[in-house]
Amino acid sequence: MIRTAKGAEMIASASLQGSFNIGNALGAFLGGLPLIAGYSYASPNLIGVGMSIVGMIITLVLIQRRSTAPDLQTVETV
């Protein structure tokens, strides 16, 4: 992350850490919802699988968008 965000290393590493913290809290919250609803202790596993699938879809969409975006270094300015 630090190599990628030249000139904004501190904000990039802070946002990365914040993303991990949000994901950790969201996983605990969403995993607890089926337990509160009265389902078995195995049900948070399904929530984890769903979160993983959503993460993979977001990653694939972002990779696709990056591969089709114009390269900013080759675009000529007038």
mmJSON file of the N, C-alpha and C atoms, coordinates in Angstrom:
{"data_MODEL":{"atom_site":{
"group_PDB":["ATOM","ATOM","ATOM","ATOM","ATOM","ATOM","ATOM","ATOM","ATOM","ATOM","ATOM","ATOM","ATOM","ATOM","ATOM","ATOM","ATOM","ATOM","ATOM","ATOM","ATOM","ATOM","ATOM","ATOM","ATOM","ATOM","ATOM","ATOM","ATOM","ATOM","ATOM","ATOM","ATOM","ATOM","ATOM","ATOM","ATOM","ATOM","ATOM","ATOM","ATOM","ATOM","ATOM","ATOM","ATOM","ATOM","ATOM","ATOM","ATOM","ATOM","ATOM","ATOM","ATOM","ATOM","ATOM","ATOM","ATOM","ATOM","ATOM","ATOM","ATOM","ATOM","ATOM","ATOM","ATOM","ATOM","ATOM","ATOM","ATOM","ATOM","ATOM","ATOM","ATOM","ATOM","ATOM","ATOM","ATOM","ATOM","ATOM","ATOM","ATOM","ATOM","ATOM","ATOM","ATOM","ATOM","ATOM","ATOM","ATOM","ATOM","ATOM","ATOM","ATOM","ATOM","ATOM","ATOM","ATOM","ATOM","ATOM","ATOM","ATOM","ATOM","ATOM","ATOM","ATOM","ATOM","ATOM","ATOM","ATOM","ATOM","ATOM","ATOM","ATOM","ATOM","ATOM","ATOM","ATOM","ATOM","ATOM","ATOM","ATOM","ATOM","ATOM","ATOM","ATOM","ATOM","ATOM","ATOM","ATOM","ATOM","ATOM","ATOM","ATOM","ATOM","ATOM","ATOM","ATOM","ATOM","ATOM","ATOM","ATOM","ATOM","ATOM","ATOM","ATOM","ATOM","ATOM","ATOM","ATOM","ATOM","ATOM","ATOM","ATOM","ATOM","ATOM","ATOM","ATOM","ATOM","ATOM","ATOM","ATOM","ATOM","ATOM","ATOM","ATOM","ATOM","ATOM","ATOM","ATOM","ATOM","ATOM","ATOM","ATOM","ATOM","ATOM","ATOM","ATOM","ATOM","ATOM","ATOM","ATOM","ATOM","ATOM","ATOM","ATOM","ATOM","ATOM","ATOM","ATOM","ATOM","ATOM","ATOM","ATOM","ATOM","ATOM","ATOM","ATOM","ATOM","ATOM","ATOM","ATOM","ATOM","ATOM","ATOM","ATOM","ATOM","ATOM","ATOM","ATOM","ATOM","ATOM","ATOM","ATOM","ATOM","ATOM","ATOM","ATOM","ATOM","ATOM","ATOM","ATOM","ATOM","ATOM","ATOM","ATOM","ATOM","ATOM","ATOM","ATOM","ATOM","ATOM","ATOM","ATOM","ATOM"],
"id":[1,2,3,4,5,6,7,8,9,10,11,12,13,14,15,16,17,18,19,20,21,22,23,24,25,26,27,28,29,30,31,32,33,34,35,36,37,38,39,40,41,42,43,44,45,46,47,48,49,50,51,52,53,54,55,56,57,58,59,60,61,62,63,64,65,66,67,68,69,70,71,72,73,74,75,76,77,78,79,80,81,82,83,84,85,86,87,88,89,90,91,92,93,94,95,96,97,98,99,100,101,102,103,104,105,106,107,108,109,110,111,112,113,114,115,116,117,118,119,120,121,122,123,124,125,126,127,128,129,130,131,132,133,134,135,136,137,138,139,140,141,142,143,144,145,146,147,148,149,150,151,152,153,154,155,156,157,158,159,160,161,162,163,164,165,166,167,168,169,170,171,172,173,174,175,176,177,178,179,180,181,182,183,184,185,186,187,188,189,190,191,192,193,194,195,196,197,198,199,200,201,202,203,204,205,206,207,208,209,210,211,212,213,214,215,216,217,218,219,220,221,222,223,224,225,226,227,228,229,230,231,232,233,234],
"type_symbol":["N","C","C","N","C","C","N","C","C","N","C","C","N","C","C","N","C","C","N","C","C","N","C","C","N","C","C","N","C","C","N","C","C","N","C","C","N","C","C","N","C","C","N","C","C","N","C","C","N","C","C","N","C","C","N","C","C","N","C","C","N","C","C","N","C","C","N","C","C","N","C","C","N","C","C","N","C","C","N","C","C","N","C","C","N","C","C","N","C","C","N","C","C","N","C","C","N","C","C","N","C","C","N","C","C","N","C","C","N","C","C","N","C","C","N","C","C","N","C","C","N","C","C","N","C","C","N","C","C","N","C","C","N","C","C","N","C","C","N","C","C","N","C","C","N","C","C","N","C","C","N","C","C","N","C","C","N","C","C","N","C","C","N","C","C","N","C","C","N","C","C","N","C","C","N","C","C","N","C","C","N","C","C","N","C","C","N","C","C","N","C","C","N","C","C","N","C","C","N","C","C","N","C","C","N","C","C","N","C","C","N","C","C","N","C","C","N","C","C","N","C","C","N","C","C","N","C","C","N","C","C","N","C","C"],
"label_atom_id":["N","CA","C","N","CA","C","N","CA","C","N","CA","C","N","CA","C","N","CA","C","N","CA","C","N","CA","C","N","CA","C","N","CA","C","N","CA","C","N","CA","C","N","CA","C","N","CA","C","N","CA","C","N","CA","C","N","CA","C","N","CA","C","N","CA","C","N","CA","C","N","CA","C","N","CA","C","N","CA","C","N","CA","C","N","CA","C","N","CA","C","N","CA","C","N","CA","C","N","CA","C","N","CA","C","N","CA","C","N","CA","C","N","CA","C","N","CA","C","N","CA","C","N","CA","C","N","CA","C","N","CA","C","N","CA","C","N","CA","C","N","CA","C","N","CA","C","N","CA","C","N","CA","C","N","CA","C","N","CA","C","N","CA","C","N","CA","C","N","CA","C","N","CA","C","N","CA","C","N","CA","C","N","CA","C","N","CA","C","N","CA","C","N","CA","C","N","CA","C","N","CA","C","N","CA","C","N","CA","C","N","CA","C","N","CA","C","N","CA","C","N","CA","C","N","CA","C","N","CA","C","N","CA","C","N","CA","C","N","CA","C","N","CA","C","N","CA","C","N","CA","C","N","CA","C","N","CA","C","N","CA","C","N","CA","C","N","CA","C","N","CA","C"],
"label_alt_id":[null,null,null,null,null,null,null,null,null,null,null,null,null,null,null,null,null,null,null,null,null,null,null,null,null,null,null,null,null,null,null,null,null,null,null,null,null,null,null,null,null,null,null,null,null,null,null,null,null,null,null,null,null,null,null,null,null,null,null,null,null,null,null,null,null,null,null,null,null,null,null,null,null,null,null,null,null,null,null,null,null,null,null,null,null,null,null,null,null,null,null,null,null,null,null,null,null,null,null,null,null,null,null,null,null,null,null,null,null,null,null,null,null,null,null,null,null,null,null,null,null,null,null,null,null,null,null,null,null,null,null,null,null,null,null,null,null,null,null,null,null,null,null,null,null,null,null,null,null,null,null,null,null,null,null,null,null,null,null,null,null,null,null,null,null,null,null,null,null,null,null,null,null,null,null,null,null,null,null,null,null,null,null,null,null,null,null,null,null,null,null,null,null,null,null,null,null,null,null,null,null,null,null,null,null,null,null,null,null,null,null,null,null,null,null,null,null,null,null,null,null,null,null,null,null,null,null,null,null,null,null,null,null,null],
"label_comp_id":["MET","MET","MET","ILE","ILE","ILE","ARG","ARG","ARG","THR","THR","THR","ALA","ALA","ALA","LYS","LYS","LYS","GLY","GLY","GLY","ALA","ALA","ALA","GLU","GLU","GLU","MET","MET","MET","ILE","ILE","ILE","ALA","ALA","ALA","SER","SER","SER","ALA","ALA","ALA","SER","SER","SER","LEU","LEU","LEU","GLN","GLN","GLN","GLY","GLY","GLY","SER","SER","SER","PHE","PHE","PHE","ASN","ASN","ASN","ILE","ILE","ILE","GLY","GLY","GLY","ASN","ASN","ASN","ALA","ALA","ALA","LEU","LEU","LEU","GLY","GLY","GLY","ALA","ALA","ALA","PHE","PHE","PHE","LEU","LEU","LEU","GLY","GLY","GLY","GLY","GLY","GLY","LEU","LEU","LEU","PRO","PRO","PRO","LEU","LEU","LEU","ILE","ILE","ILE","ALA","ALA","ALA","GLY","GLY","GLY","TYR","TYR","TYR","SER","SER","SER","TYR","TYR","TYR","ALA","ALA","ALA","SER","SER","SER","PRO","PRO","PRO","ASN","ASN","ASN","LEU","LEU","LEU","ILE","ILE","ILE","GLY","GLY","GLY","VAL","VAL","VAL","GLY","GLY","GLY","MET","MET","MET","SER","SER","SER","ILE","ILE","ILE","VAL","VAL","VAL","GLY","GLY","GLY","MET","MET","MET","ILE","ILE","ILE","ILE","ILE","ILE","THR","THR","THR","LEU","LEU","LEU","VAL","VAL","VAL","LEU","LEU","LEU","ILE","ILE","ILE","GLN","GLN","GLN","ARG","ARG","ARG","ARG","ARG","ARG","SER","SER","SER","THR","THR","THR","ALA","ALA","ALA","PRO","PRO","PRO","ASP","ASP","ASP","LEU","LEU","LEU","GLN","GLN","GLN","THR","THR","THR","VAL","VAL","VAL","GLU","GLU","GLU","THR","THR","THR","VAL","VAL","VAL"],
"label_asym_id":["A","A","A","A","A","A","A","A","A","A","A","A","A","A","A","A","A","A","A","A","A","A","A","A","A","A","A","A","A","A","A","A","A","A","A","A","A","A","A","A","A","A","A","A","A","A","A","A","A","A","A","A","A","A","A","A","A","A","A","A","A","A","A","A","A","A","A","A","A","A","A","A","A","A","A","A","A","A","A","A","A","A","A","A","A","A","A","A","A","A","A","A","A","A","A","A","A","A","A","A","A","A","A","A","A","A","A","A","A","A","A","A","A","A","A","A","A","A","A","A","A","A","A","A","A","A","A","A","A","A","A","A","A","A","A","A","A","A","A","A","A","A","A","A","A","A","A","A","A","A","A","A","A","A","A","A","A","A","A","A","A","A","A","A","A","A","A","A","A","A","A","A","A","A","A","A","A","A","A","A","A","A","A","A","A","A","A","A","A","A","A","A","A","A","A","A","A","A","A","A","A","A","A","A","A","A","A","A","A","A","A","A","A","A","A","A","A","A","A","A","A","A","A","A","A","A","A","A","A","A","A","A","A","A"],
"label_entity_id":["1","1","1","1","1","1","1","1","1","1","1","1","1","1","1","1","1","1","1","1","1","1","1","1","1","1","1","1","1","1","1","1","1","1","1","1","1","1","1","1","1","1","1","1","1","1","1","1","1","1","1","1","1","1","1","1","1","1","1","1","1","1","1","1","1","1","1","1","1","1","1","1","1","1","1","1","1","1","1","1","1","1","1","1","1","1","1","1","1","1","1","1","1","1","1","1","1","1","1","1","1","1","1","1","1","1","1","1","1","1","1","1","1","1","1","1","1","1","1","1","1","1","1","1","1","1","1","1","1","1","1","1","1","1","1","1","1","1","1","1","1","1","1","1","1","1","1","1","1","1","1","1","1","1","1","1","1","1","1","1","1","1","1","1","1","1","1","1","1","1","1","1","1","1","1","1","1","1","1","1","1","1","1","1","1","1","1","1","1","1","1","1","1","1","1","1","1","1","1","1","1","1","1","1","1","1","1","1","1","1","1","1","1","1","1","1","1","1","1","1","1","1","1","1","1","1","1","1","1","1","1","1","1","1"],
"label_seq_id":[1,1,1,2,2,2,3,3,3,4,4,4,5,5,5,6,6,6,7,7,7,8,8,8,9,9,9,10,10,10,11,11,11,12,12,12,13,13,13,14,14,14,15,15,15,16,16,16,17,17,17,18,18,18,19,19,19,20,20,20,21,21,21,22,22,22,23,23,23,24,24,24,25,25,25,26,26,26,27,27,27,28,28,28,29,29,29,30,30,30,31,31,31,32,32,32,33,33,33,34,34,34,35,35,35,36,36,36,37,37,37,38,38,38,39,39,39,40,40,40,41,41,41,42,42,42,43,43,43,44,44,44,45,45,45,46,46,46,47,47,47,48,48,48,49,49,49,50,50,50,51,51,51,52,52,52,53,53,53,54,54,54,55,55,55,56,56,56,57,57,57,58,58,58,59,59,59,60,60,60,61,61,61,62,62,62,63,63,63,64,64,64,65,65,65,66,66,66,67,67,67,68,68,68,69,69,69,70,70,70,71,71,71,72,72,72,73,73,73,74,74,74,75,75,75,76,76,76,77,77,77,78,78,78],
"pdbx_PDB_ins_code":[null,null,null,null,null,null,null,null,null,null,null,null,null,null,null,null,null,null,null,null,null,null,null,null,null,null,null,null,null,null,null,null,null,null,null,null,null,null,null,null,null,null,null,null,null,null,null,null,null,null,null,null,null,null,null,null,null,null,null,null,null,null,null,null,null,null,null,null,null,null,null,null,null,null,null,null,null,null,null,null,null,null,null,null,null,null,null,null,null,null,null,null,null,null,null,null,null,null,null,null,null,null,null,null,null,null,null,null,null,null,null,null,null,null,null,null,null,null,null,null,null,null,null,null,null,null,null,null,null,null,null,null,null,null,null,null,null,null,null,null,null,null,null,null,null,null,null,null,null,null,null,null,null,null,null,null,null,null,null,null,null,null,null,null,null,null,null,null,null,null,null,null,null,null,null,null,null,null,null,null,null,null,null,null,null,null,null,null,null,null,null,null,null,null,null,null,null,null,null,null,null,null,null,null,null,null,null,null,null,null,null,null,null,null,null,null,null,null,null,null,null,null,null,null,null,null,null,null,null,null,null,null,null,null],
"Cartn_x":[0.829,0.0,0.876,1.939,2.792,3.493,3.88,4.506,3.516,2.273,1.254,0.837,0.759,0.249,1.399,2.115,3.243,2.737,3.279,2.884,1.771,1.114,0.026,0.114,1.311,1.533,0.779,0.768,0.136,-1.38,-2.013,-3.468,-3.836,-3.006,-3.274,-3.176,-2.138,-2.008,-3.078,-3.487,-4.566,-5.899,-6.163,-7.426,-7.427,-6.28,-6.192,-6.471,-5.88,-6.117,-7.581,-8.148,-9.563,-10.46,-10.102,-10.881,-10.852,-9.683,-9.593,-10.453,-10.423,-11.211,-12.706,-13.134,-14.554,-14.974,-14.149,-14.452,-14.528,-13.637,-13.638,-14.911,-15.286,-16.49,-17.75,-17.77,-18.937,-19.11,-18.012,-18.085,-18.628,-18.183,-18.689,-20.176,-20.574,-21.979,-22.866,-22.498,-23.321,-23.321,-22.209,-22.157,-23.024,-23.242,-24.078,-25.56,-25.932,-27.366,-28.118,-27.587,-28.334,-28.406,-27.416,-27.46,-28.563,-28.715,-29.778,-31.141,-31.219,-32.486,-32.832,-31.928,-32.23,-31.703,-30.894,-30.328,-29.154,-28.651,-27.588,-26.249,-25.295,-23.971,-23.201,-23.691,-23.055,-23.503,-24.548,-25.082,-24.161,-23.321,-22.407,-21.418,-21.196,-20.326,-20.904,-22.218,-22.855,-22.728,-22.79,-22.587,-21.158,-20.203,-18.812,-18.597,-19.257,-19.171,-19.769,-20.909,-21.533,-20.656,-20.024,-19.14,-17.929,-17.412,-16.281,-16.672,-17.852,-18.319,-18.513,-19.098,-19.276,-17.918,-16.959,-15.609,-14.951,-15.132,-14.558,-15.225,-16.539,-17.242,-16.754,-16.611,-16.118,-14.711,-13.867,-12.504,-12.494,-13.301,-13.346,-13.867,-14.866,-15.391,-14.322,-13.601,-12.557,-11.404,-11.043,-9.986,-10.445,-11.704,-12.236,-12.241,-12.667,-12.702,-11.299,-10.326,-8.964,-8.359,-8.706,-8.137,-8.75,-9.965,-10.587,-10.421,-9.911,-9.716,-8.528,-8.599,-7.464,-6.253,-5.092,-3.863,-3.564,-3.463,-3.28,-1.91,-0.935,0.396,0.497,-0.368,-0.297,-1.249,-2.148,-3.082,-2.349,-2.472,-1.801,-2.681,-2.061,-2.787,-2.478,-3.447,-3.283,-2.919],
"Cartn_y":[-1.182,0.0,1.248,1.219,2.4,2.664,1.613,1.811,2.336,1.942,2.344,3.792,4.258,5.603,6.576,6.841,7.772,9.186,9.781,11.125,11.172,10.047,9.996,8.693,8.341,7.063,6.941,8.034,7.974,7.79,8.53,8.408,7.042,6.515,5.2,4.107,4.153,3.118,3.271,4.496,4.699,4.195,4.422,3.937,2.416,1.821,0.368,-0.228,0.358,-0.121,0.079,1.202,1.447,0.437,0.055,-0.956,-2.292,-2.675,-3.922,-3.858,-2.738,-2.604,-2.647,-1.986,-2.022,-3.442,-4.131,-5.513,-6.432,-6.229,-7.04,-6.806,-5.554,-5.23,-5.689,-5.501,-5.911,-7.428,-8.162,-9.617,-10.107,-9.49,-9.882,-9.549,-8.389,-7.986,-8.898,-9.09,-9.919,-11.387,-11.858,-13.227,-13.44,-12.384,-12.496,-12.426,-11.862,-11.729,-13.061,-14.106,-15.369,-16.002,-15.743,-16.281,-15.609,-14.3,-13.577,-14.054,-14.394,-14.851,-16.279,-16.966,-18.298,-19.442,-19.159,-20.229,-20.886,-21.962,-22.722,-21.979,-22.51,-21.9,-22.117,-22.943,-23.142,-22.103,-21.354,-20.4,-19.208,-18.74,-17.657,-18.048,-19.355,-19.799,-19.403,-19.5,-19.118,-17.619,-16.837,-15.389,-15.115,-15.844,-15.69,-16.051,-17.11,-17.507,-16.41,-15.884,-14.804,-13.56,-13.207,-12.044,-12.277,-13.491,-13.811,-13.706,-14.193,-14.124,-12.673,-11.862,-10.436,-9.762,-10.098,-9.539,-9.93,-11.173,-11.611,-10.904,-10.712,-10.012,-8.567,-7.904,-6.517,-6.465,-7.413,-7.455,-7.664,-8.584,-8.834,-7.627,-6.946,-5.747,-4.657,-4.465,-3.438,-3.783,-5.052,-5.46,-5.236,-5.553,-5.346,-3.861,-3.017,-1.579,-1.028,-1.546,-1.055,-1.463,-2.658,-3.12,-2.401,-1.876,-1.167,0.349,0.852,2.293,2.751,3.963,4.459,4.692,4.425,4.639,6.128,6.666,8.104,8.571,7.682,8.079,8.224,7.556,7.633,8.665,9.209,10.22,11.544,12.13,13.39,14.555,15.539,16.744,17.839,18.657,19.733,21.018],
"Cartn_z":[0.0,0.0,0.0,0.749,0.837,-0.494,-1.198,-2.508,-3.531,-3.413,-4.372,-4.188,-2.959,-2.654,-2.45,-3.49,-3.388,-3.101,-2.059,-1.685,-0.652,-0.415,0.569,1.361,1.77,2.429,3.749,4.53,5.853,5.747,4.852,4.701,4.117,3.236,2.654,3.707,4.535,5.563,6.632,6.937,7.915,7.37,6.095,5.523,5.416,5.156,5.112,6.489,7.526,8.885,9.279,8.885,9.159,8.466,7.254,6.524,7.24,7.739,8.497,9.761,10.455,11.68,11.399,10.339,9.969,9.591,8.827,8.456,9.663,10.616,11.829,12.638,12.823,13.588,12.854,11.538,10.757,10.775,10.714,10.775,12.105,13.194,14.508,14.638,14.138,14.227,13.395,12.134,11.252,11.685,12.24,12.725,13.96,14.728,15.911,15.631,14.497,14.18,14.136,13.478,13.49,14.877,15.708,17.068,17.875,17.693,18.376,17.875,16.594,16.015,16.43,17.124,17.628,16.784,15.787,14.965,15.692,15.148,15.815,15.748,16.488,16.514,15.215,14.336,13.03,12.013,12.304,11.328,11.037,11.973,11.588,10.488,10.322,9.228,7.872,7.744,6.482,6.24,7.282,7.159,6.687,7.238,6.817,5.358,4.915,3.503,2.618,3.039,2.268,2.2,3.325,3.319,2.418,2.403,1.524,0.055,-0.281,-1.666,-2.094,-1.215,-1.534,-1.721,-0.877,-1.022,-2.335,-2.741,-4.019,-5.192,-5.114,-6.193,-6.291,-5.16,-5.172,-5.75,-5.371,-5.892,-7.398,-7.894,-9.33,-10.107,-9.56,-10.218,-10.276,-9.181,-9.167,-10.1,-10.176,-11.11,-12.545,-12.828,-14.171,-14.528,-13.599,-13.859,-14.07,-13.313,-13.447,-14.788,-15.266,-16.527,-17.724,-17.585,-18.697,-18.602,-17.489,-17.333,-18.187,-18.717,-19.495,-18.602,-19.154,-18.416,-18.346,-17.146,-16.981,-17.44,-17.479,-17.899,-19.416,-20.147,-21.601,-22.182,-21.372,-21.86,-22.019,-23.192,-23.458,-23.021,-22.412,-22.034,-23.03,-23.287,-24.279,-23.59],
"occupancy":[1.0,1.0,1.0,1.0,1.0,1.0,1.0,1.0,1.0,1.0,1.0,1.0,1.0,1.0,1.0,1.0,1.0,1.0,1.0,1.0,1.0,1.0,1.0,1.0,1.0,1.0,1.0,1.0,1.0,1.0,1.0,1.0,1.0,1.0,1.0,1.0,1.0,1.0,1.0,1.0,1.0,1.0,1.0,1.0,1.0,1.0,1.0,1.0,1.0,1.0,1.0,1.0,1.0,1.0,1.0,1.0,1.0,1.0,1.0,1.0,1.0,1.0,1.0,1.0,1.0,1.0,1.0,1.0,1.0,1.0,1.0,1.0,1.0,1.0,1.0,1.0,1.0,1.0,1.0,1.0,1.0,1.0,1.0,1.0,1.0,1.0,1.0,1.0,1.0,1.0,1.0,1.0,1.0,1.0,1.0,1.0,1.0,1.0,1.0,1.0,1.0,1.0,1.0,1.0,1.0,1.0,1.0,1.0,1.0,1.0,1.0,1.0,1.0,1.0,1.0,1.0,1.0,1.0,1.0,1.0,1.0,1.0,1.0,1.0,1.0,1.0,1.0,1.0,1.0,1.0,1.0,1.0,1.0,1.0,1.0,1.0,1.0,1.0,1.0,1.0,1.0,1.0,1.0,1.0,1.0,1.0,1.0,1.0,1.0,1.0,1.0,1.0,1.0,1.0,1.0,1.0,1.0,1.0,1.0,1.0,1.0,1.0,1.0,1.0,1.0,1.0,1.0,1.0,1.0,1.0,1.0,1.0,1.0,1.0,1.0,1.0,1.0,1.0,1.0,1.0,1.0,1.0,1.0,1.0,1.0,1.0,1.0,1.0,1.0,1.0,1.0,1.0,1.0,1.0,1.0,1.0,1.0,1.0,1.0,1.0,1.0,1.0,1.0,1.0,1.0,1.0,1.0,1.0,1.0,1.0,1.0,1.0,1.0,1.0,1.0,1.0,1.0,1.0,1.0,1.0,1.0,1.0,1.0,1.0,1.0,1.0,1.0,1.0,1.0,1.0,1.0,1.0,1.0,1.0],
"B_iso_or_equiv":[0.0,0.0,0.0,0.0,0.0,0.0,0.0,0.0,0.0,0.0,0.0,0.0,0.0,0.0,0.0,0.0,0.0,0.0,0.0,0.0,0.0,0.0,0.0,0.0,0.0,0.0,0.0,0.0,0.0,0.0,0.0,0.0,0.0,0.0,0.0,0.0,0.0,0.0,0.0,0.0,0.0,0.0,0.0,0.0,0.0,0.0,0.0,0.0,0.0,0.0,0.0,0.0,0.0,0.0,0.0,0.0,0.0,0.0,0.0,0.0,0.0,0.0,0.0,0.0,0.0,0.0,0.0,0.0,0.0,0.0,0.0,0.0,0.0,0.0,0.0,0.0,0.0,0.0,0.0,0.0,0.0,0.0,0.0,0.0,0.0,0.0,0.0,0.0,0.0,0.0,0.0,0.0,0.0,0.0,0.0,0.0,0.0,0.0,0.0,0.0,0.0,0.0,0.0,0.0,0.0,0.0,0.0,0.0,0.0,0.0,0.0,0.0,0.0,0.0,0.0,0.0,0.0,0.0,0.0,0.0,0.0,0.0,0.0,0.0,0.0,0.0,0.0,0.0,0.0,0.0,0.0,0.0,0.0,0.0,0.0,0.0,0.0,0.0,0.0,0.0,0.0,0.0,0.0,0.0,0.0,0.0,0.0,0.0,0.0,0.0,0.0,0.0,0.0,0.0,0.0,0.0,0.0,0.0,0.0,0.0,0.0,0.0,0.0,0.0,0.0,0.0,0.0,0.0,0.0,0.0,0.0,0.0,0.0,0.0,0.0,0.0,0.0,0.0,0.0,0.0,0.0,0.0,0.0,0.0,0.0,0.0,0.0,0.0,0.0,0.0,0.0,0.0,0.0,0.0,0.0,0.0,0.0,0.0,0.0,0.0,0.0,0.0,0.0,0.0,0.0,0.0,0.0,0.0,0.0,0.0,0.0,0.0,0.0,0.0,0.0,0.0,0.0,0.0,0.0,0.0,0.0,0.0,0.0,0.0,0.0,0.0,0.0,0.0,0.0,0.0,0.0,0.0,0.0,0.0],
"pdbx_formal_charge":[null,null,null,null,null,null,null,null,null,null,null,null,null,null,null,null,null,null,null,null,null,null,null,null,null,null,null,null,null,null,null,null,null,null,null,null,null,null,null,null,null,null,null,null,null,null,null,null,null,null,null,null,null,null,null,null,null,null,null,null,null,null,null,null,null,null,null,null,null,null,null,null,null,null,null,null,null,null,null,null,null,null,null,null,null,null,null,null,null,null,null,null,null,null,null,null,null,null,null,null,null,null,null,null,null,null,null,null,null,null,null,null,null,null,null,null,null,null,null,null,null,null,null,null,null,null,null,null,null,null,null,null,null,null,null,null,null,null,null,null,null,null,null,null,null,null,null,null,null,null,null,null,null,null,null,null,null,null,null,null,null,null,null,null,null,null,null,null,null,null,null,null,null,null,null,null,null,null,null,null,null,null,null,null,null,null,null,null,null,null,null,null,null,null,null,null,null,null,null,null,null,null,null,null,null,null,null,null,null,null,null,null,null,null,null,null,null,null,null,null,null,null,null,null,null,null,null,null,null,null,null,null,null,null],
"auth_seq_id":[1,1,1,2,2,2,3,3,3,4,4,4,5,5,5,6,6,6,7,7,7,8,8,8,9,9,9,10,10,10,11,11,11,12,12,12,13,13,13,14,14,14,15,15,15,16,16,16,17,17,17,18,18,18,19,19,19,20,20,20,21,21,21,22,22,22,23,23,23,24,24,24,25,25,25,26,26,26,27,27,27,28,28,28,29,29,29,30,30,30,31,31,31,32,32,32,33,33,33,34,34,34,35,35,35,36,36,36,37,37,37,38,38,38,39,39,39,40,40,40,41,41,41,42,42,42,43,43,43,44,44,44,45,45,45,46,46,46,47,47,47,48,48,48,49,49,49,50,50,50,51,51,51,52,52,52,53,53,53,54,54,54,55,55,55,56,56,56,57,57,57,58,58,58,59,59,59,60,60,60,61,61,61,62,62,62,63,63,63,64,64,64,65,65,65,66,66,66,67,67,67,68,68,68,69,69,69,70,70,70,71,71,71,72,72,72,73,73,73,74,74,74,75,75,75,76,76,76,77,77,77,78,78,78],
"auth_comp_id":["MET","MET","MET","ILE","ILE","ILE","ARG","ARG","ARG","THR","THR","THR","ALA","ALA","ALA","LYS","LYS","LYS","GLY","GLY","GLY","ALA","ALA","ALA","GLU","GLU","GLU","MET","MET","MET","ILE","ILE","ILE","ALA","ALA","ALA","SER","SER","SER","ALA","ALA","ALA","SER","SER","SER","LEU","LEU","LEU","GLN","GLN","GLN","GLY","GLY","GLY","SER","SER","SER","PHE","PHE","PHE","ASN","ASN","ASN","ILE","ILE","ILE","GLY","GLY","GLY","ASN","ASN","ASN","ALA","ALA","ALA","LEU","LEU","LEU","GLY","GLY","GLY","ALA","ALA","ALA","PHE","PHE","PHE","LEU","LEU","LEU","GLY","GLY","GLY","GLY","GLY","GLY","LEU","LEU","LEU","PRO","PRO","PRO","LEU","LEU","LEU","ILE","ILE","ILE","ALA","ALA","ALA","GLY","GLY","GLY","TYR","TYR","TYR","SER","SER","SER","TYR","TYR","TYR","ALA","ALA","ALA","SER","SER","SER","PRO","PRO","PRO","ASN","ASN","ASN","LEU","LEU","LEU","ILE","ILE","ILE","GLY","GLY","GLY","VAL","VAL","VAL","GLY","GLY","GLY","MET","MET","MET","SER","SER","SER","ILE","ILE","ILE","VAL","VAL","VAL","GLY","GLY","GLY","MET","MET","MET","ILE","ILE","ILE","ILE","ILE","ILE","THR","THR","THR","LEU","LEU","LEU","VAL","VAL","VAL","LEU","LEU","LEU","ILE","ILE","ILE","GLN","GLN","GLN","ARG","ARG","ARG","ARG","ARG","ARG","SER","SER","SER","THR","THR","THR","ALA","ALA","ALA","PRO","PRO","PRO","ASP","ASP","ASP","LEU","LEU","LEU","GLN","GLN","GLN","THR","THR","THR","VAL","VAL","VAL","GLU","GLU","GLU","THR","THR","THR","VAL","VAL","VAL"],
"auth_asym_id":["A","A","A","A","A","A","A","A","A","A","A","A","A","A","A","A","A","A","A","A","A","A","A","A","A","A","A","A","A","A","A","A","A","A","A","A","A","A","A","A","A","A","A","A","A","A","A","A","A","A","A","A","A","A","A","A","A","A","A","A","A","A","A","A","A","A","A","A","A","A","A","A","A","A","A","A","A","A","A","A","A","A","A","A","A","A","A","A","A","A","A","A","A","A","A","A","A","A","A","A","A","A","A","A","A","A","A","A","A","A","A","A","A","A","A","A","A","A","A","A","A","A","A","A","A","A","A","A","A","A","A","A","A","A","A","A","A","A","A","A","A","A","A","A","A","A","A","A","A","A","A","A","A","A","A","A","A","A","A","A","A","A","A","A","A","A","A","A","A","A","A","A","A","A","A","A","A","A","A","A","A","A","A","A","A","A","A","A","A","A","A","A","A","A","A","A","A","A","A","A","A","A","A","A","A","A","A","A","A","A","A","A","A","A","A","A","A","A","A","A","A","A","A","A","A","A","A","A","A","A","A","A","A","A"],
"auth_atom_id":["N","CA","C","N","CA","C","N","CA","C","N","CA","C","N","CA","C","N","CA","C","N","CA","C","N","CA","C","N","CA","C","N","CA","C","N","CA","C","N","CA","C","N","CA","C","N","CA","C","N","CA","C","N","CA","C","N","CA","C","N","CA","C","N","CA","C","N","CA","C","N","CA","C","N","CA","C","N","CA","C","N","CA","C","N","CA","C","N","CA","C","N","CA","C","N","CA","C","N","CA","C","N","CA","C","N","CA","C","N","CA","C","N","CA","C","N","CA","C","N","CA","C","N","CA","C","N","CA","C","N","CA","C","N","CA","C","N","CA","C","N","CA","C","N","CA","C","N","CA","C","N","CA","C","N","CA","C","N","CA","C","N","CA","C","N","CA","C","N","CA","C","N","CA","C","N","CA","C","N","CA","C","N","CA","C","N","CA","C","N","CA","C","N","CA","C","N","CA","C","N","CA","C","N","CA","C","N","CA","C","N","CA","C","N","CA","C","N","CA","C","N","CA","C","N","CA","C","N","CA","C","N","CA","C","N","CA","C","N","CA","C","N","CA","C","N","CA","C","N","CA","C","N","CA","C","N","CA","C","N","CA","C","N","CA","C","N","CA","C","N","CA","C"],
"pdbx_PDB_model_num":[1,1,1,1,1,1,1,1,1,1,1,1,1,1,1,1,1,1,1,1,1,1,1,1,1,1,1,1,1,1,1,1,1,1,1,1,1,1,1,1,1,1,1,1,1,1,1,1,1,1,1,1,1,1,1,1,1,1,1,1,1,1,1,1,1,1,1,1,1,1,1,1,1,1,1,1,1,1,1,1,1,1,1,1,1,1,1,1,1,1,1,1,1,1,1,1,1,1,1,1,1,1,1,1,1,1,1,1,1,1,1,1,1,1,1,1,1,1,1,1,1,1,1,1,1,1,1,1,1,1,1,1,1,1,1,1,1,1,1,1,1,1,1,1,1,1,1,1,1,1,1,1,1,1,1,1,1,1,1,1,1,1,1,1,1,1,1,1,1,1,1,1,1,1,1,1,1,1,1,1,1,1,1,1,1,1,1,1,1,1,1,1,1,1,1,1,1,1,1,1,1,1,1,1,1,1,1,1,1,1,1,1,1,1,1,1,1,1,1,1,1,1,1,1,1,1,1,1,1,1,1,1,1,1]
}}}
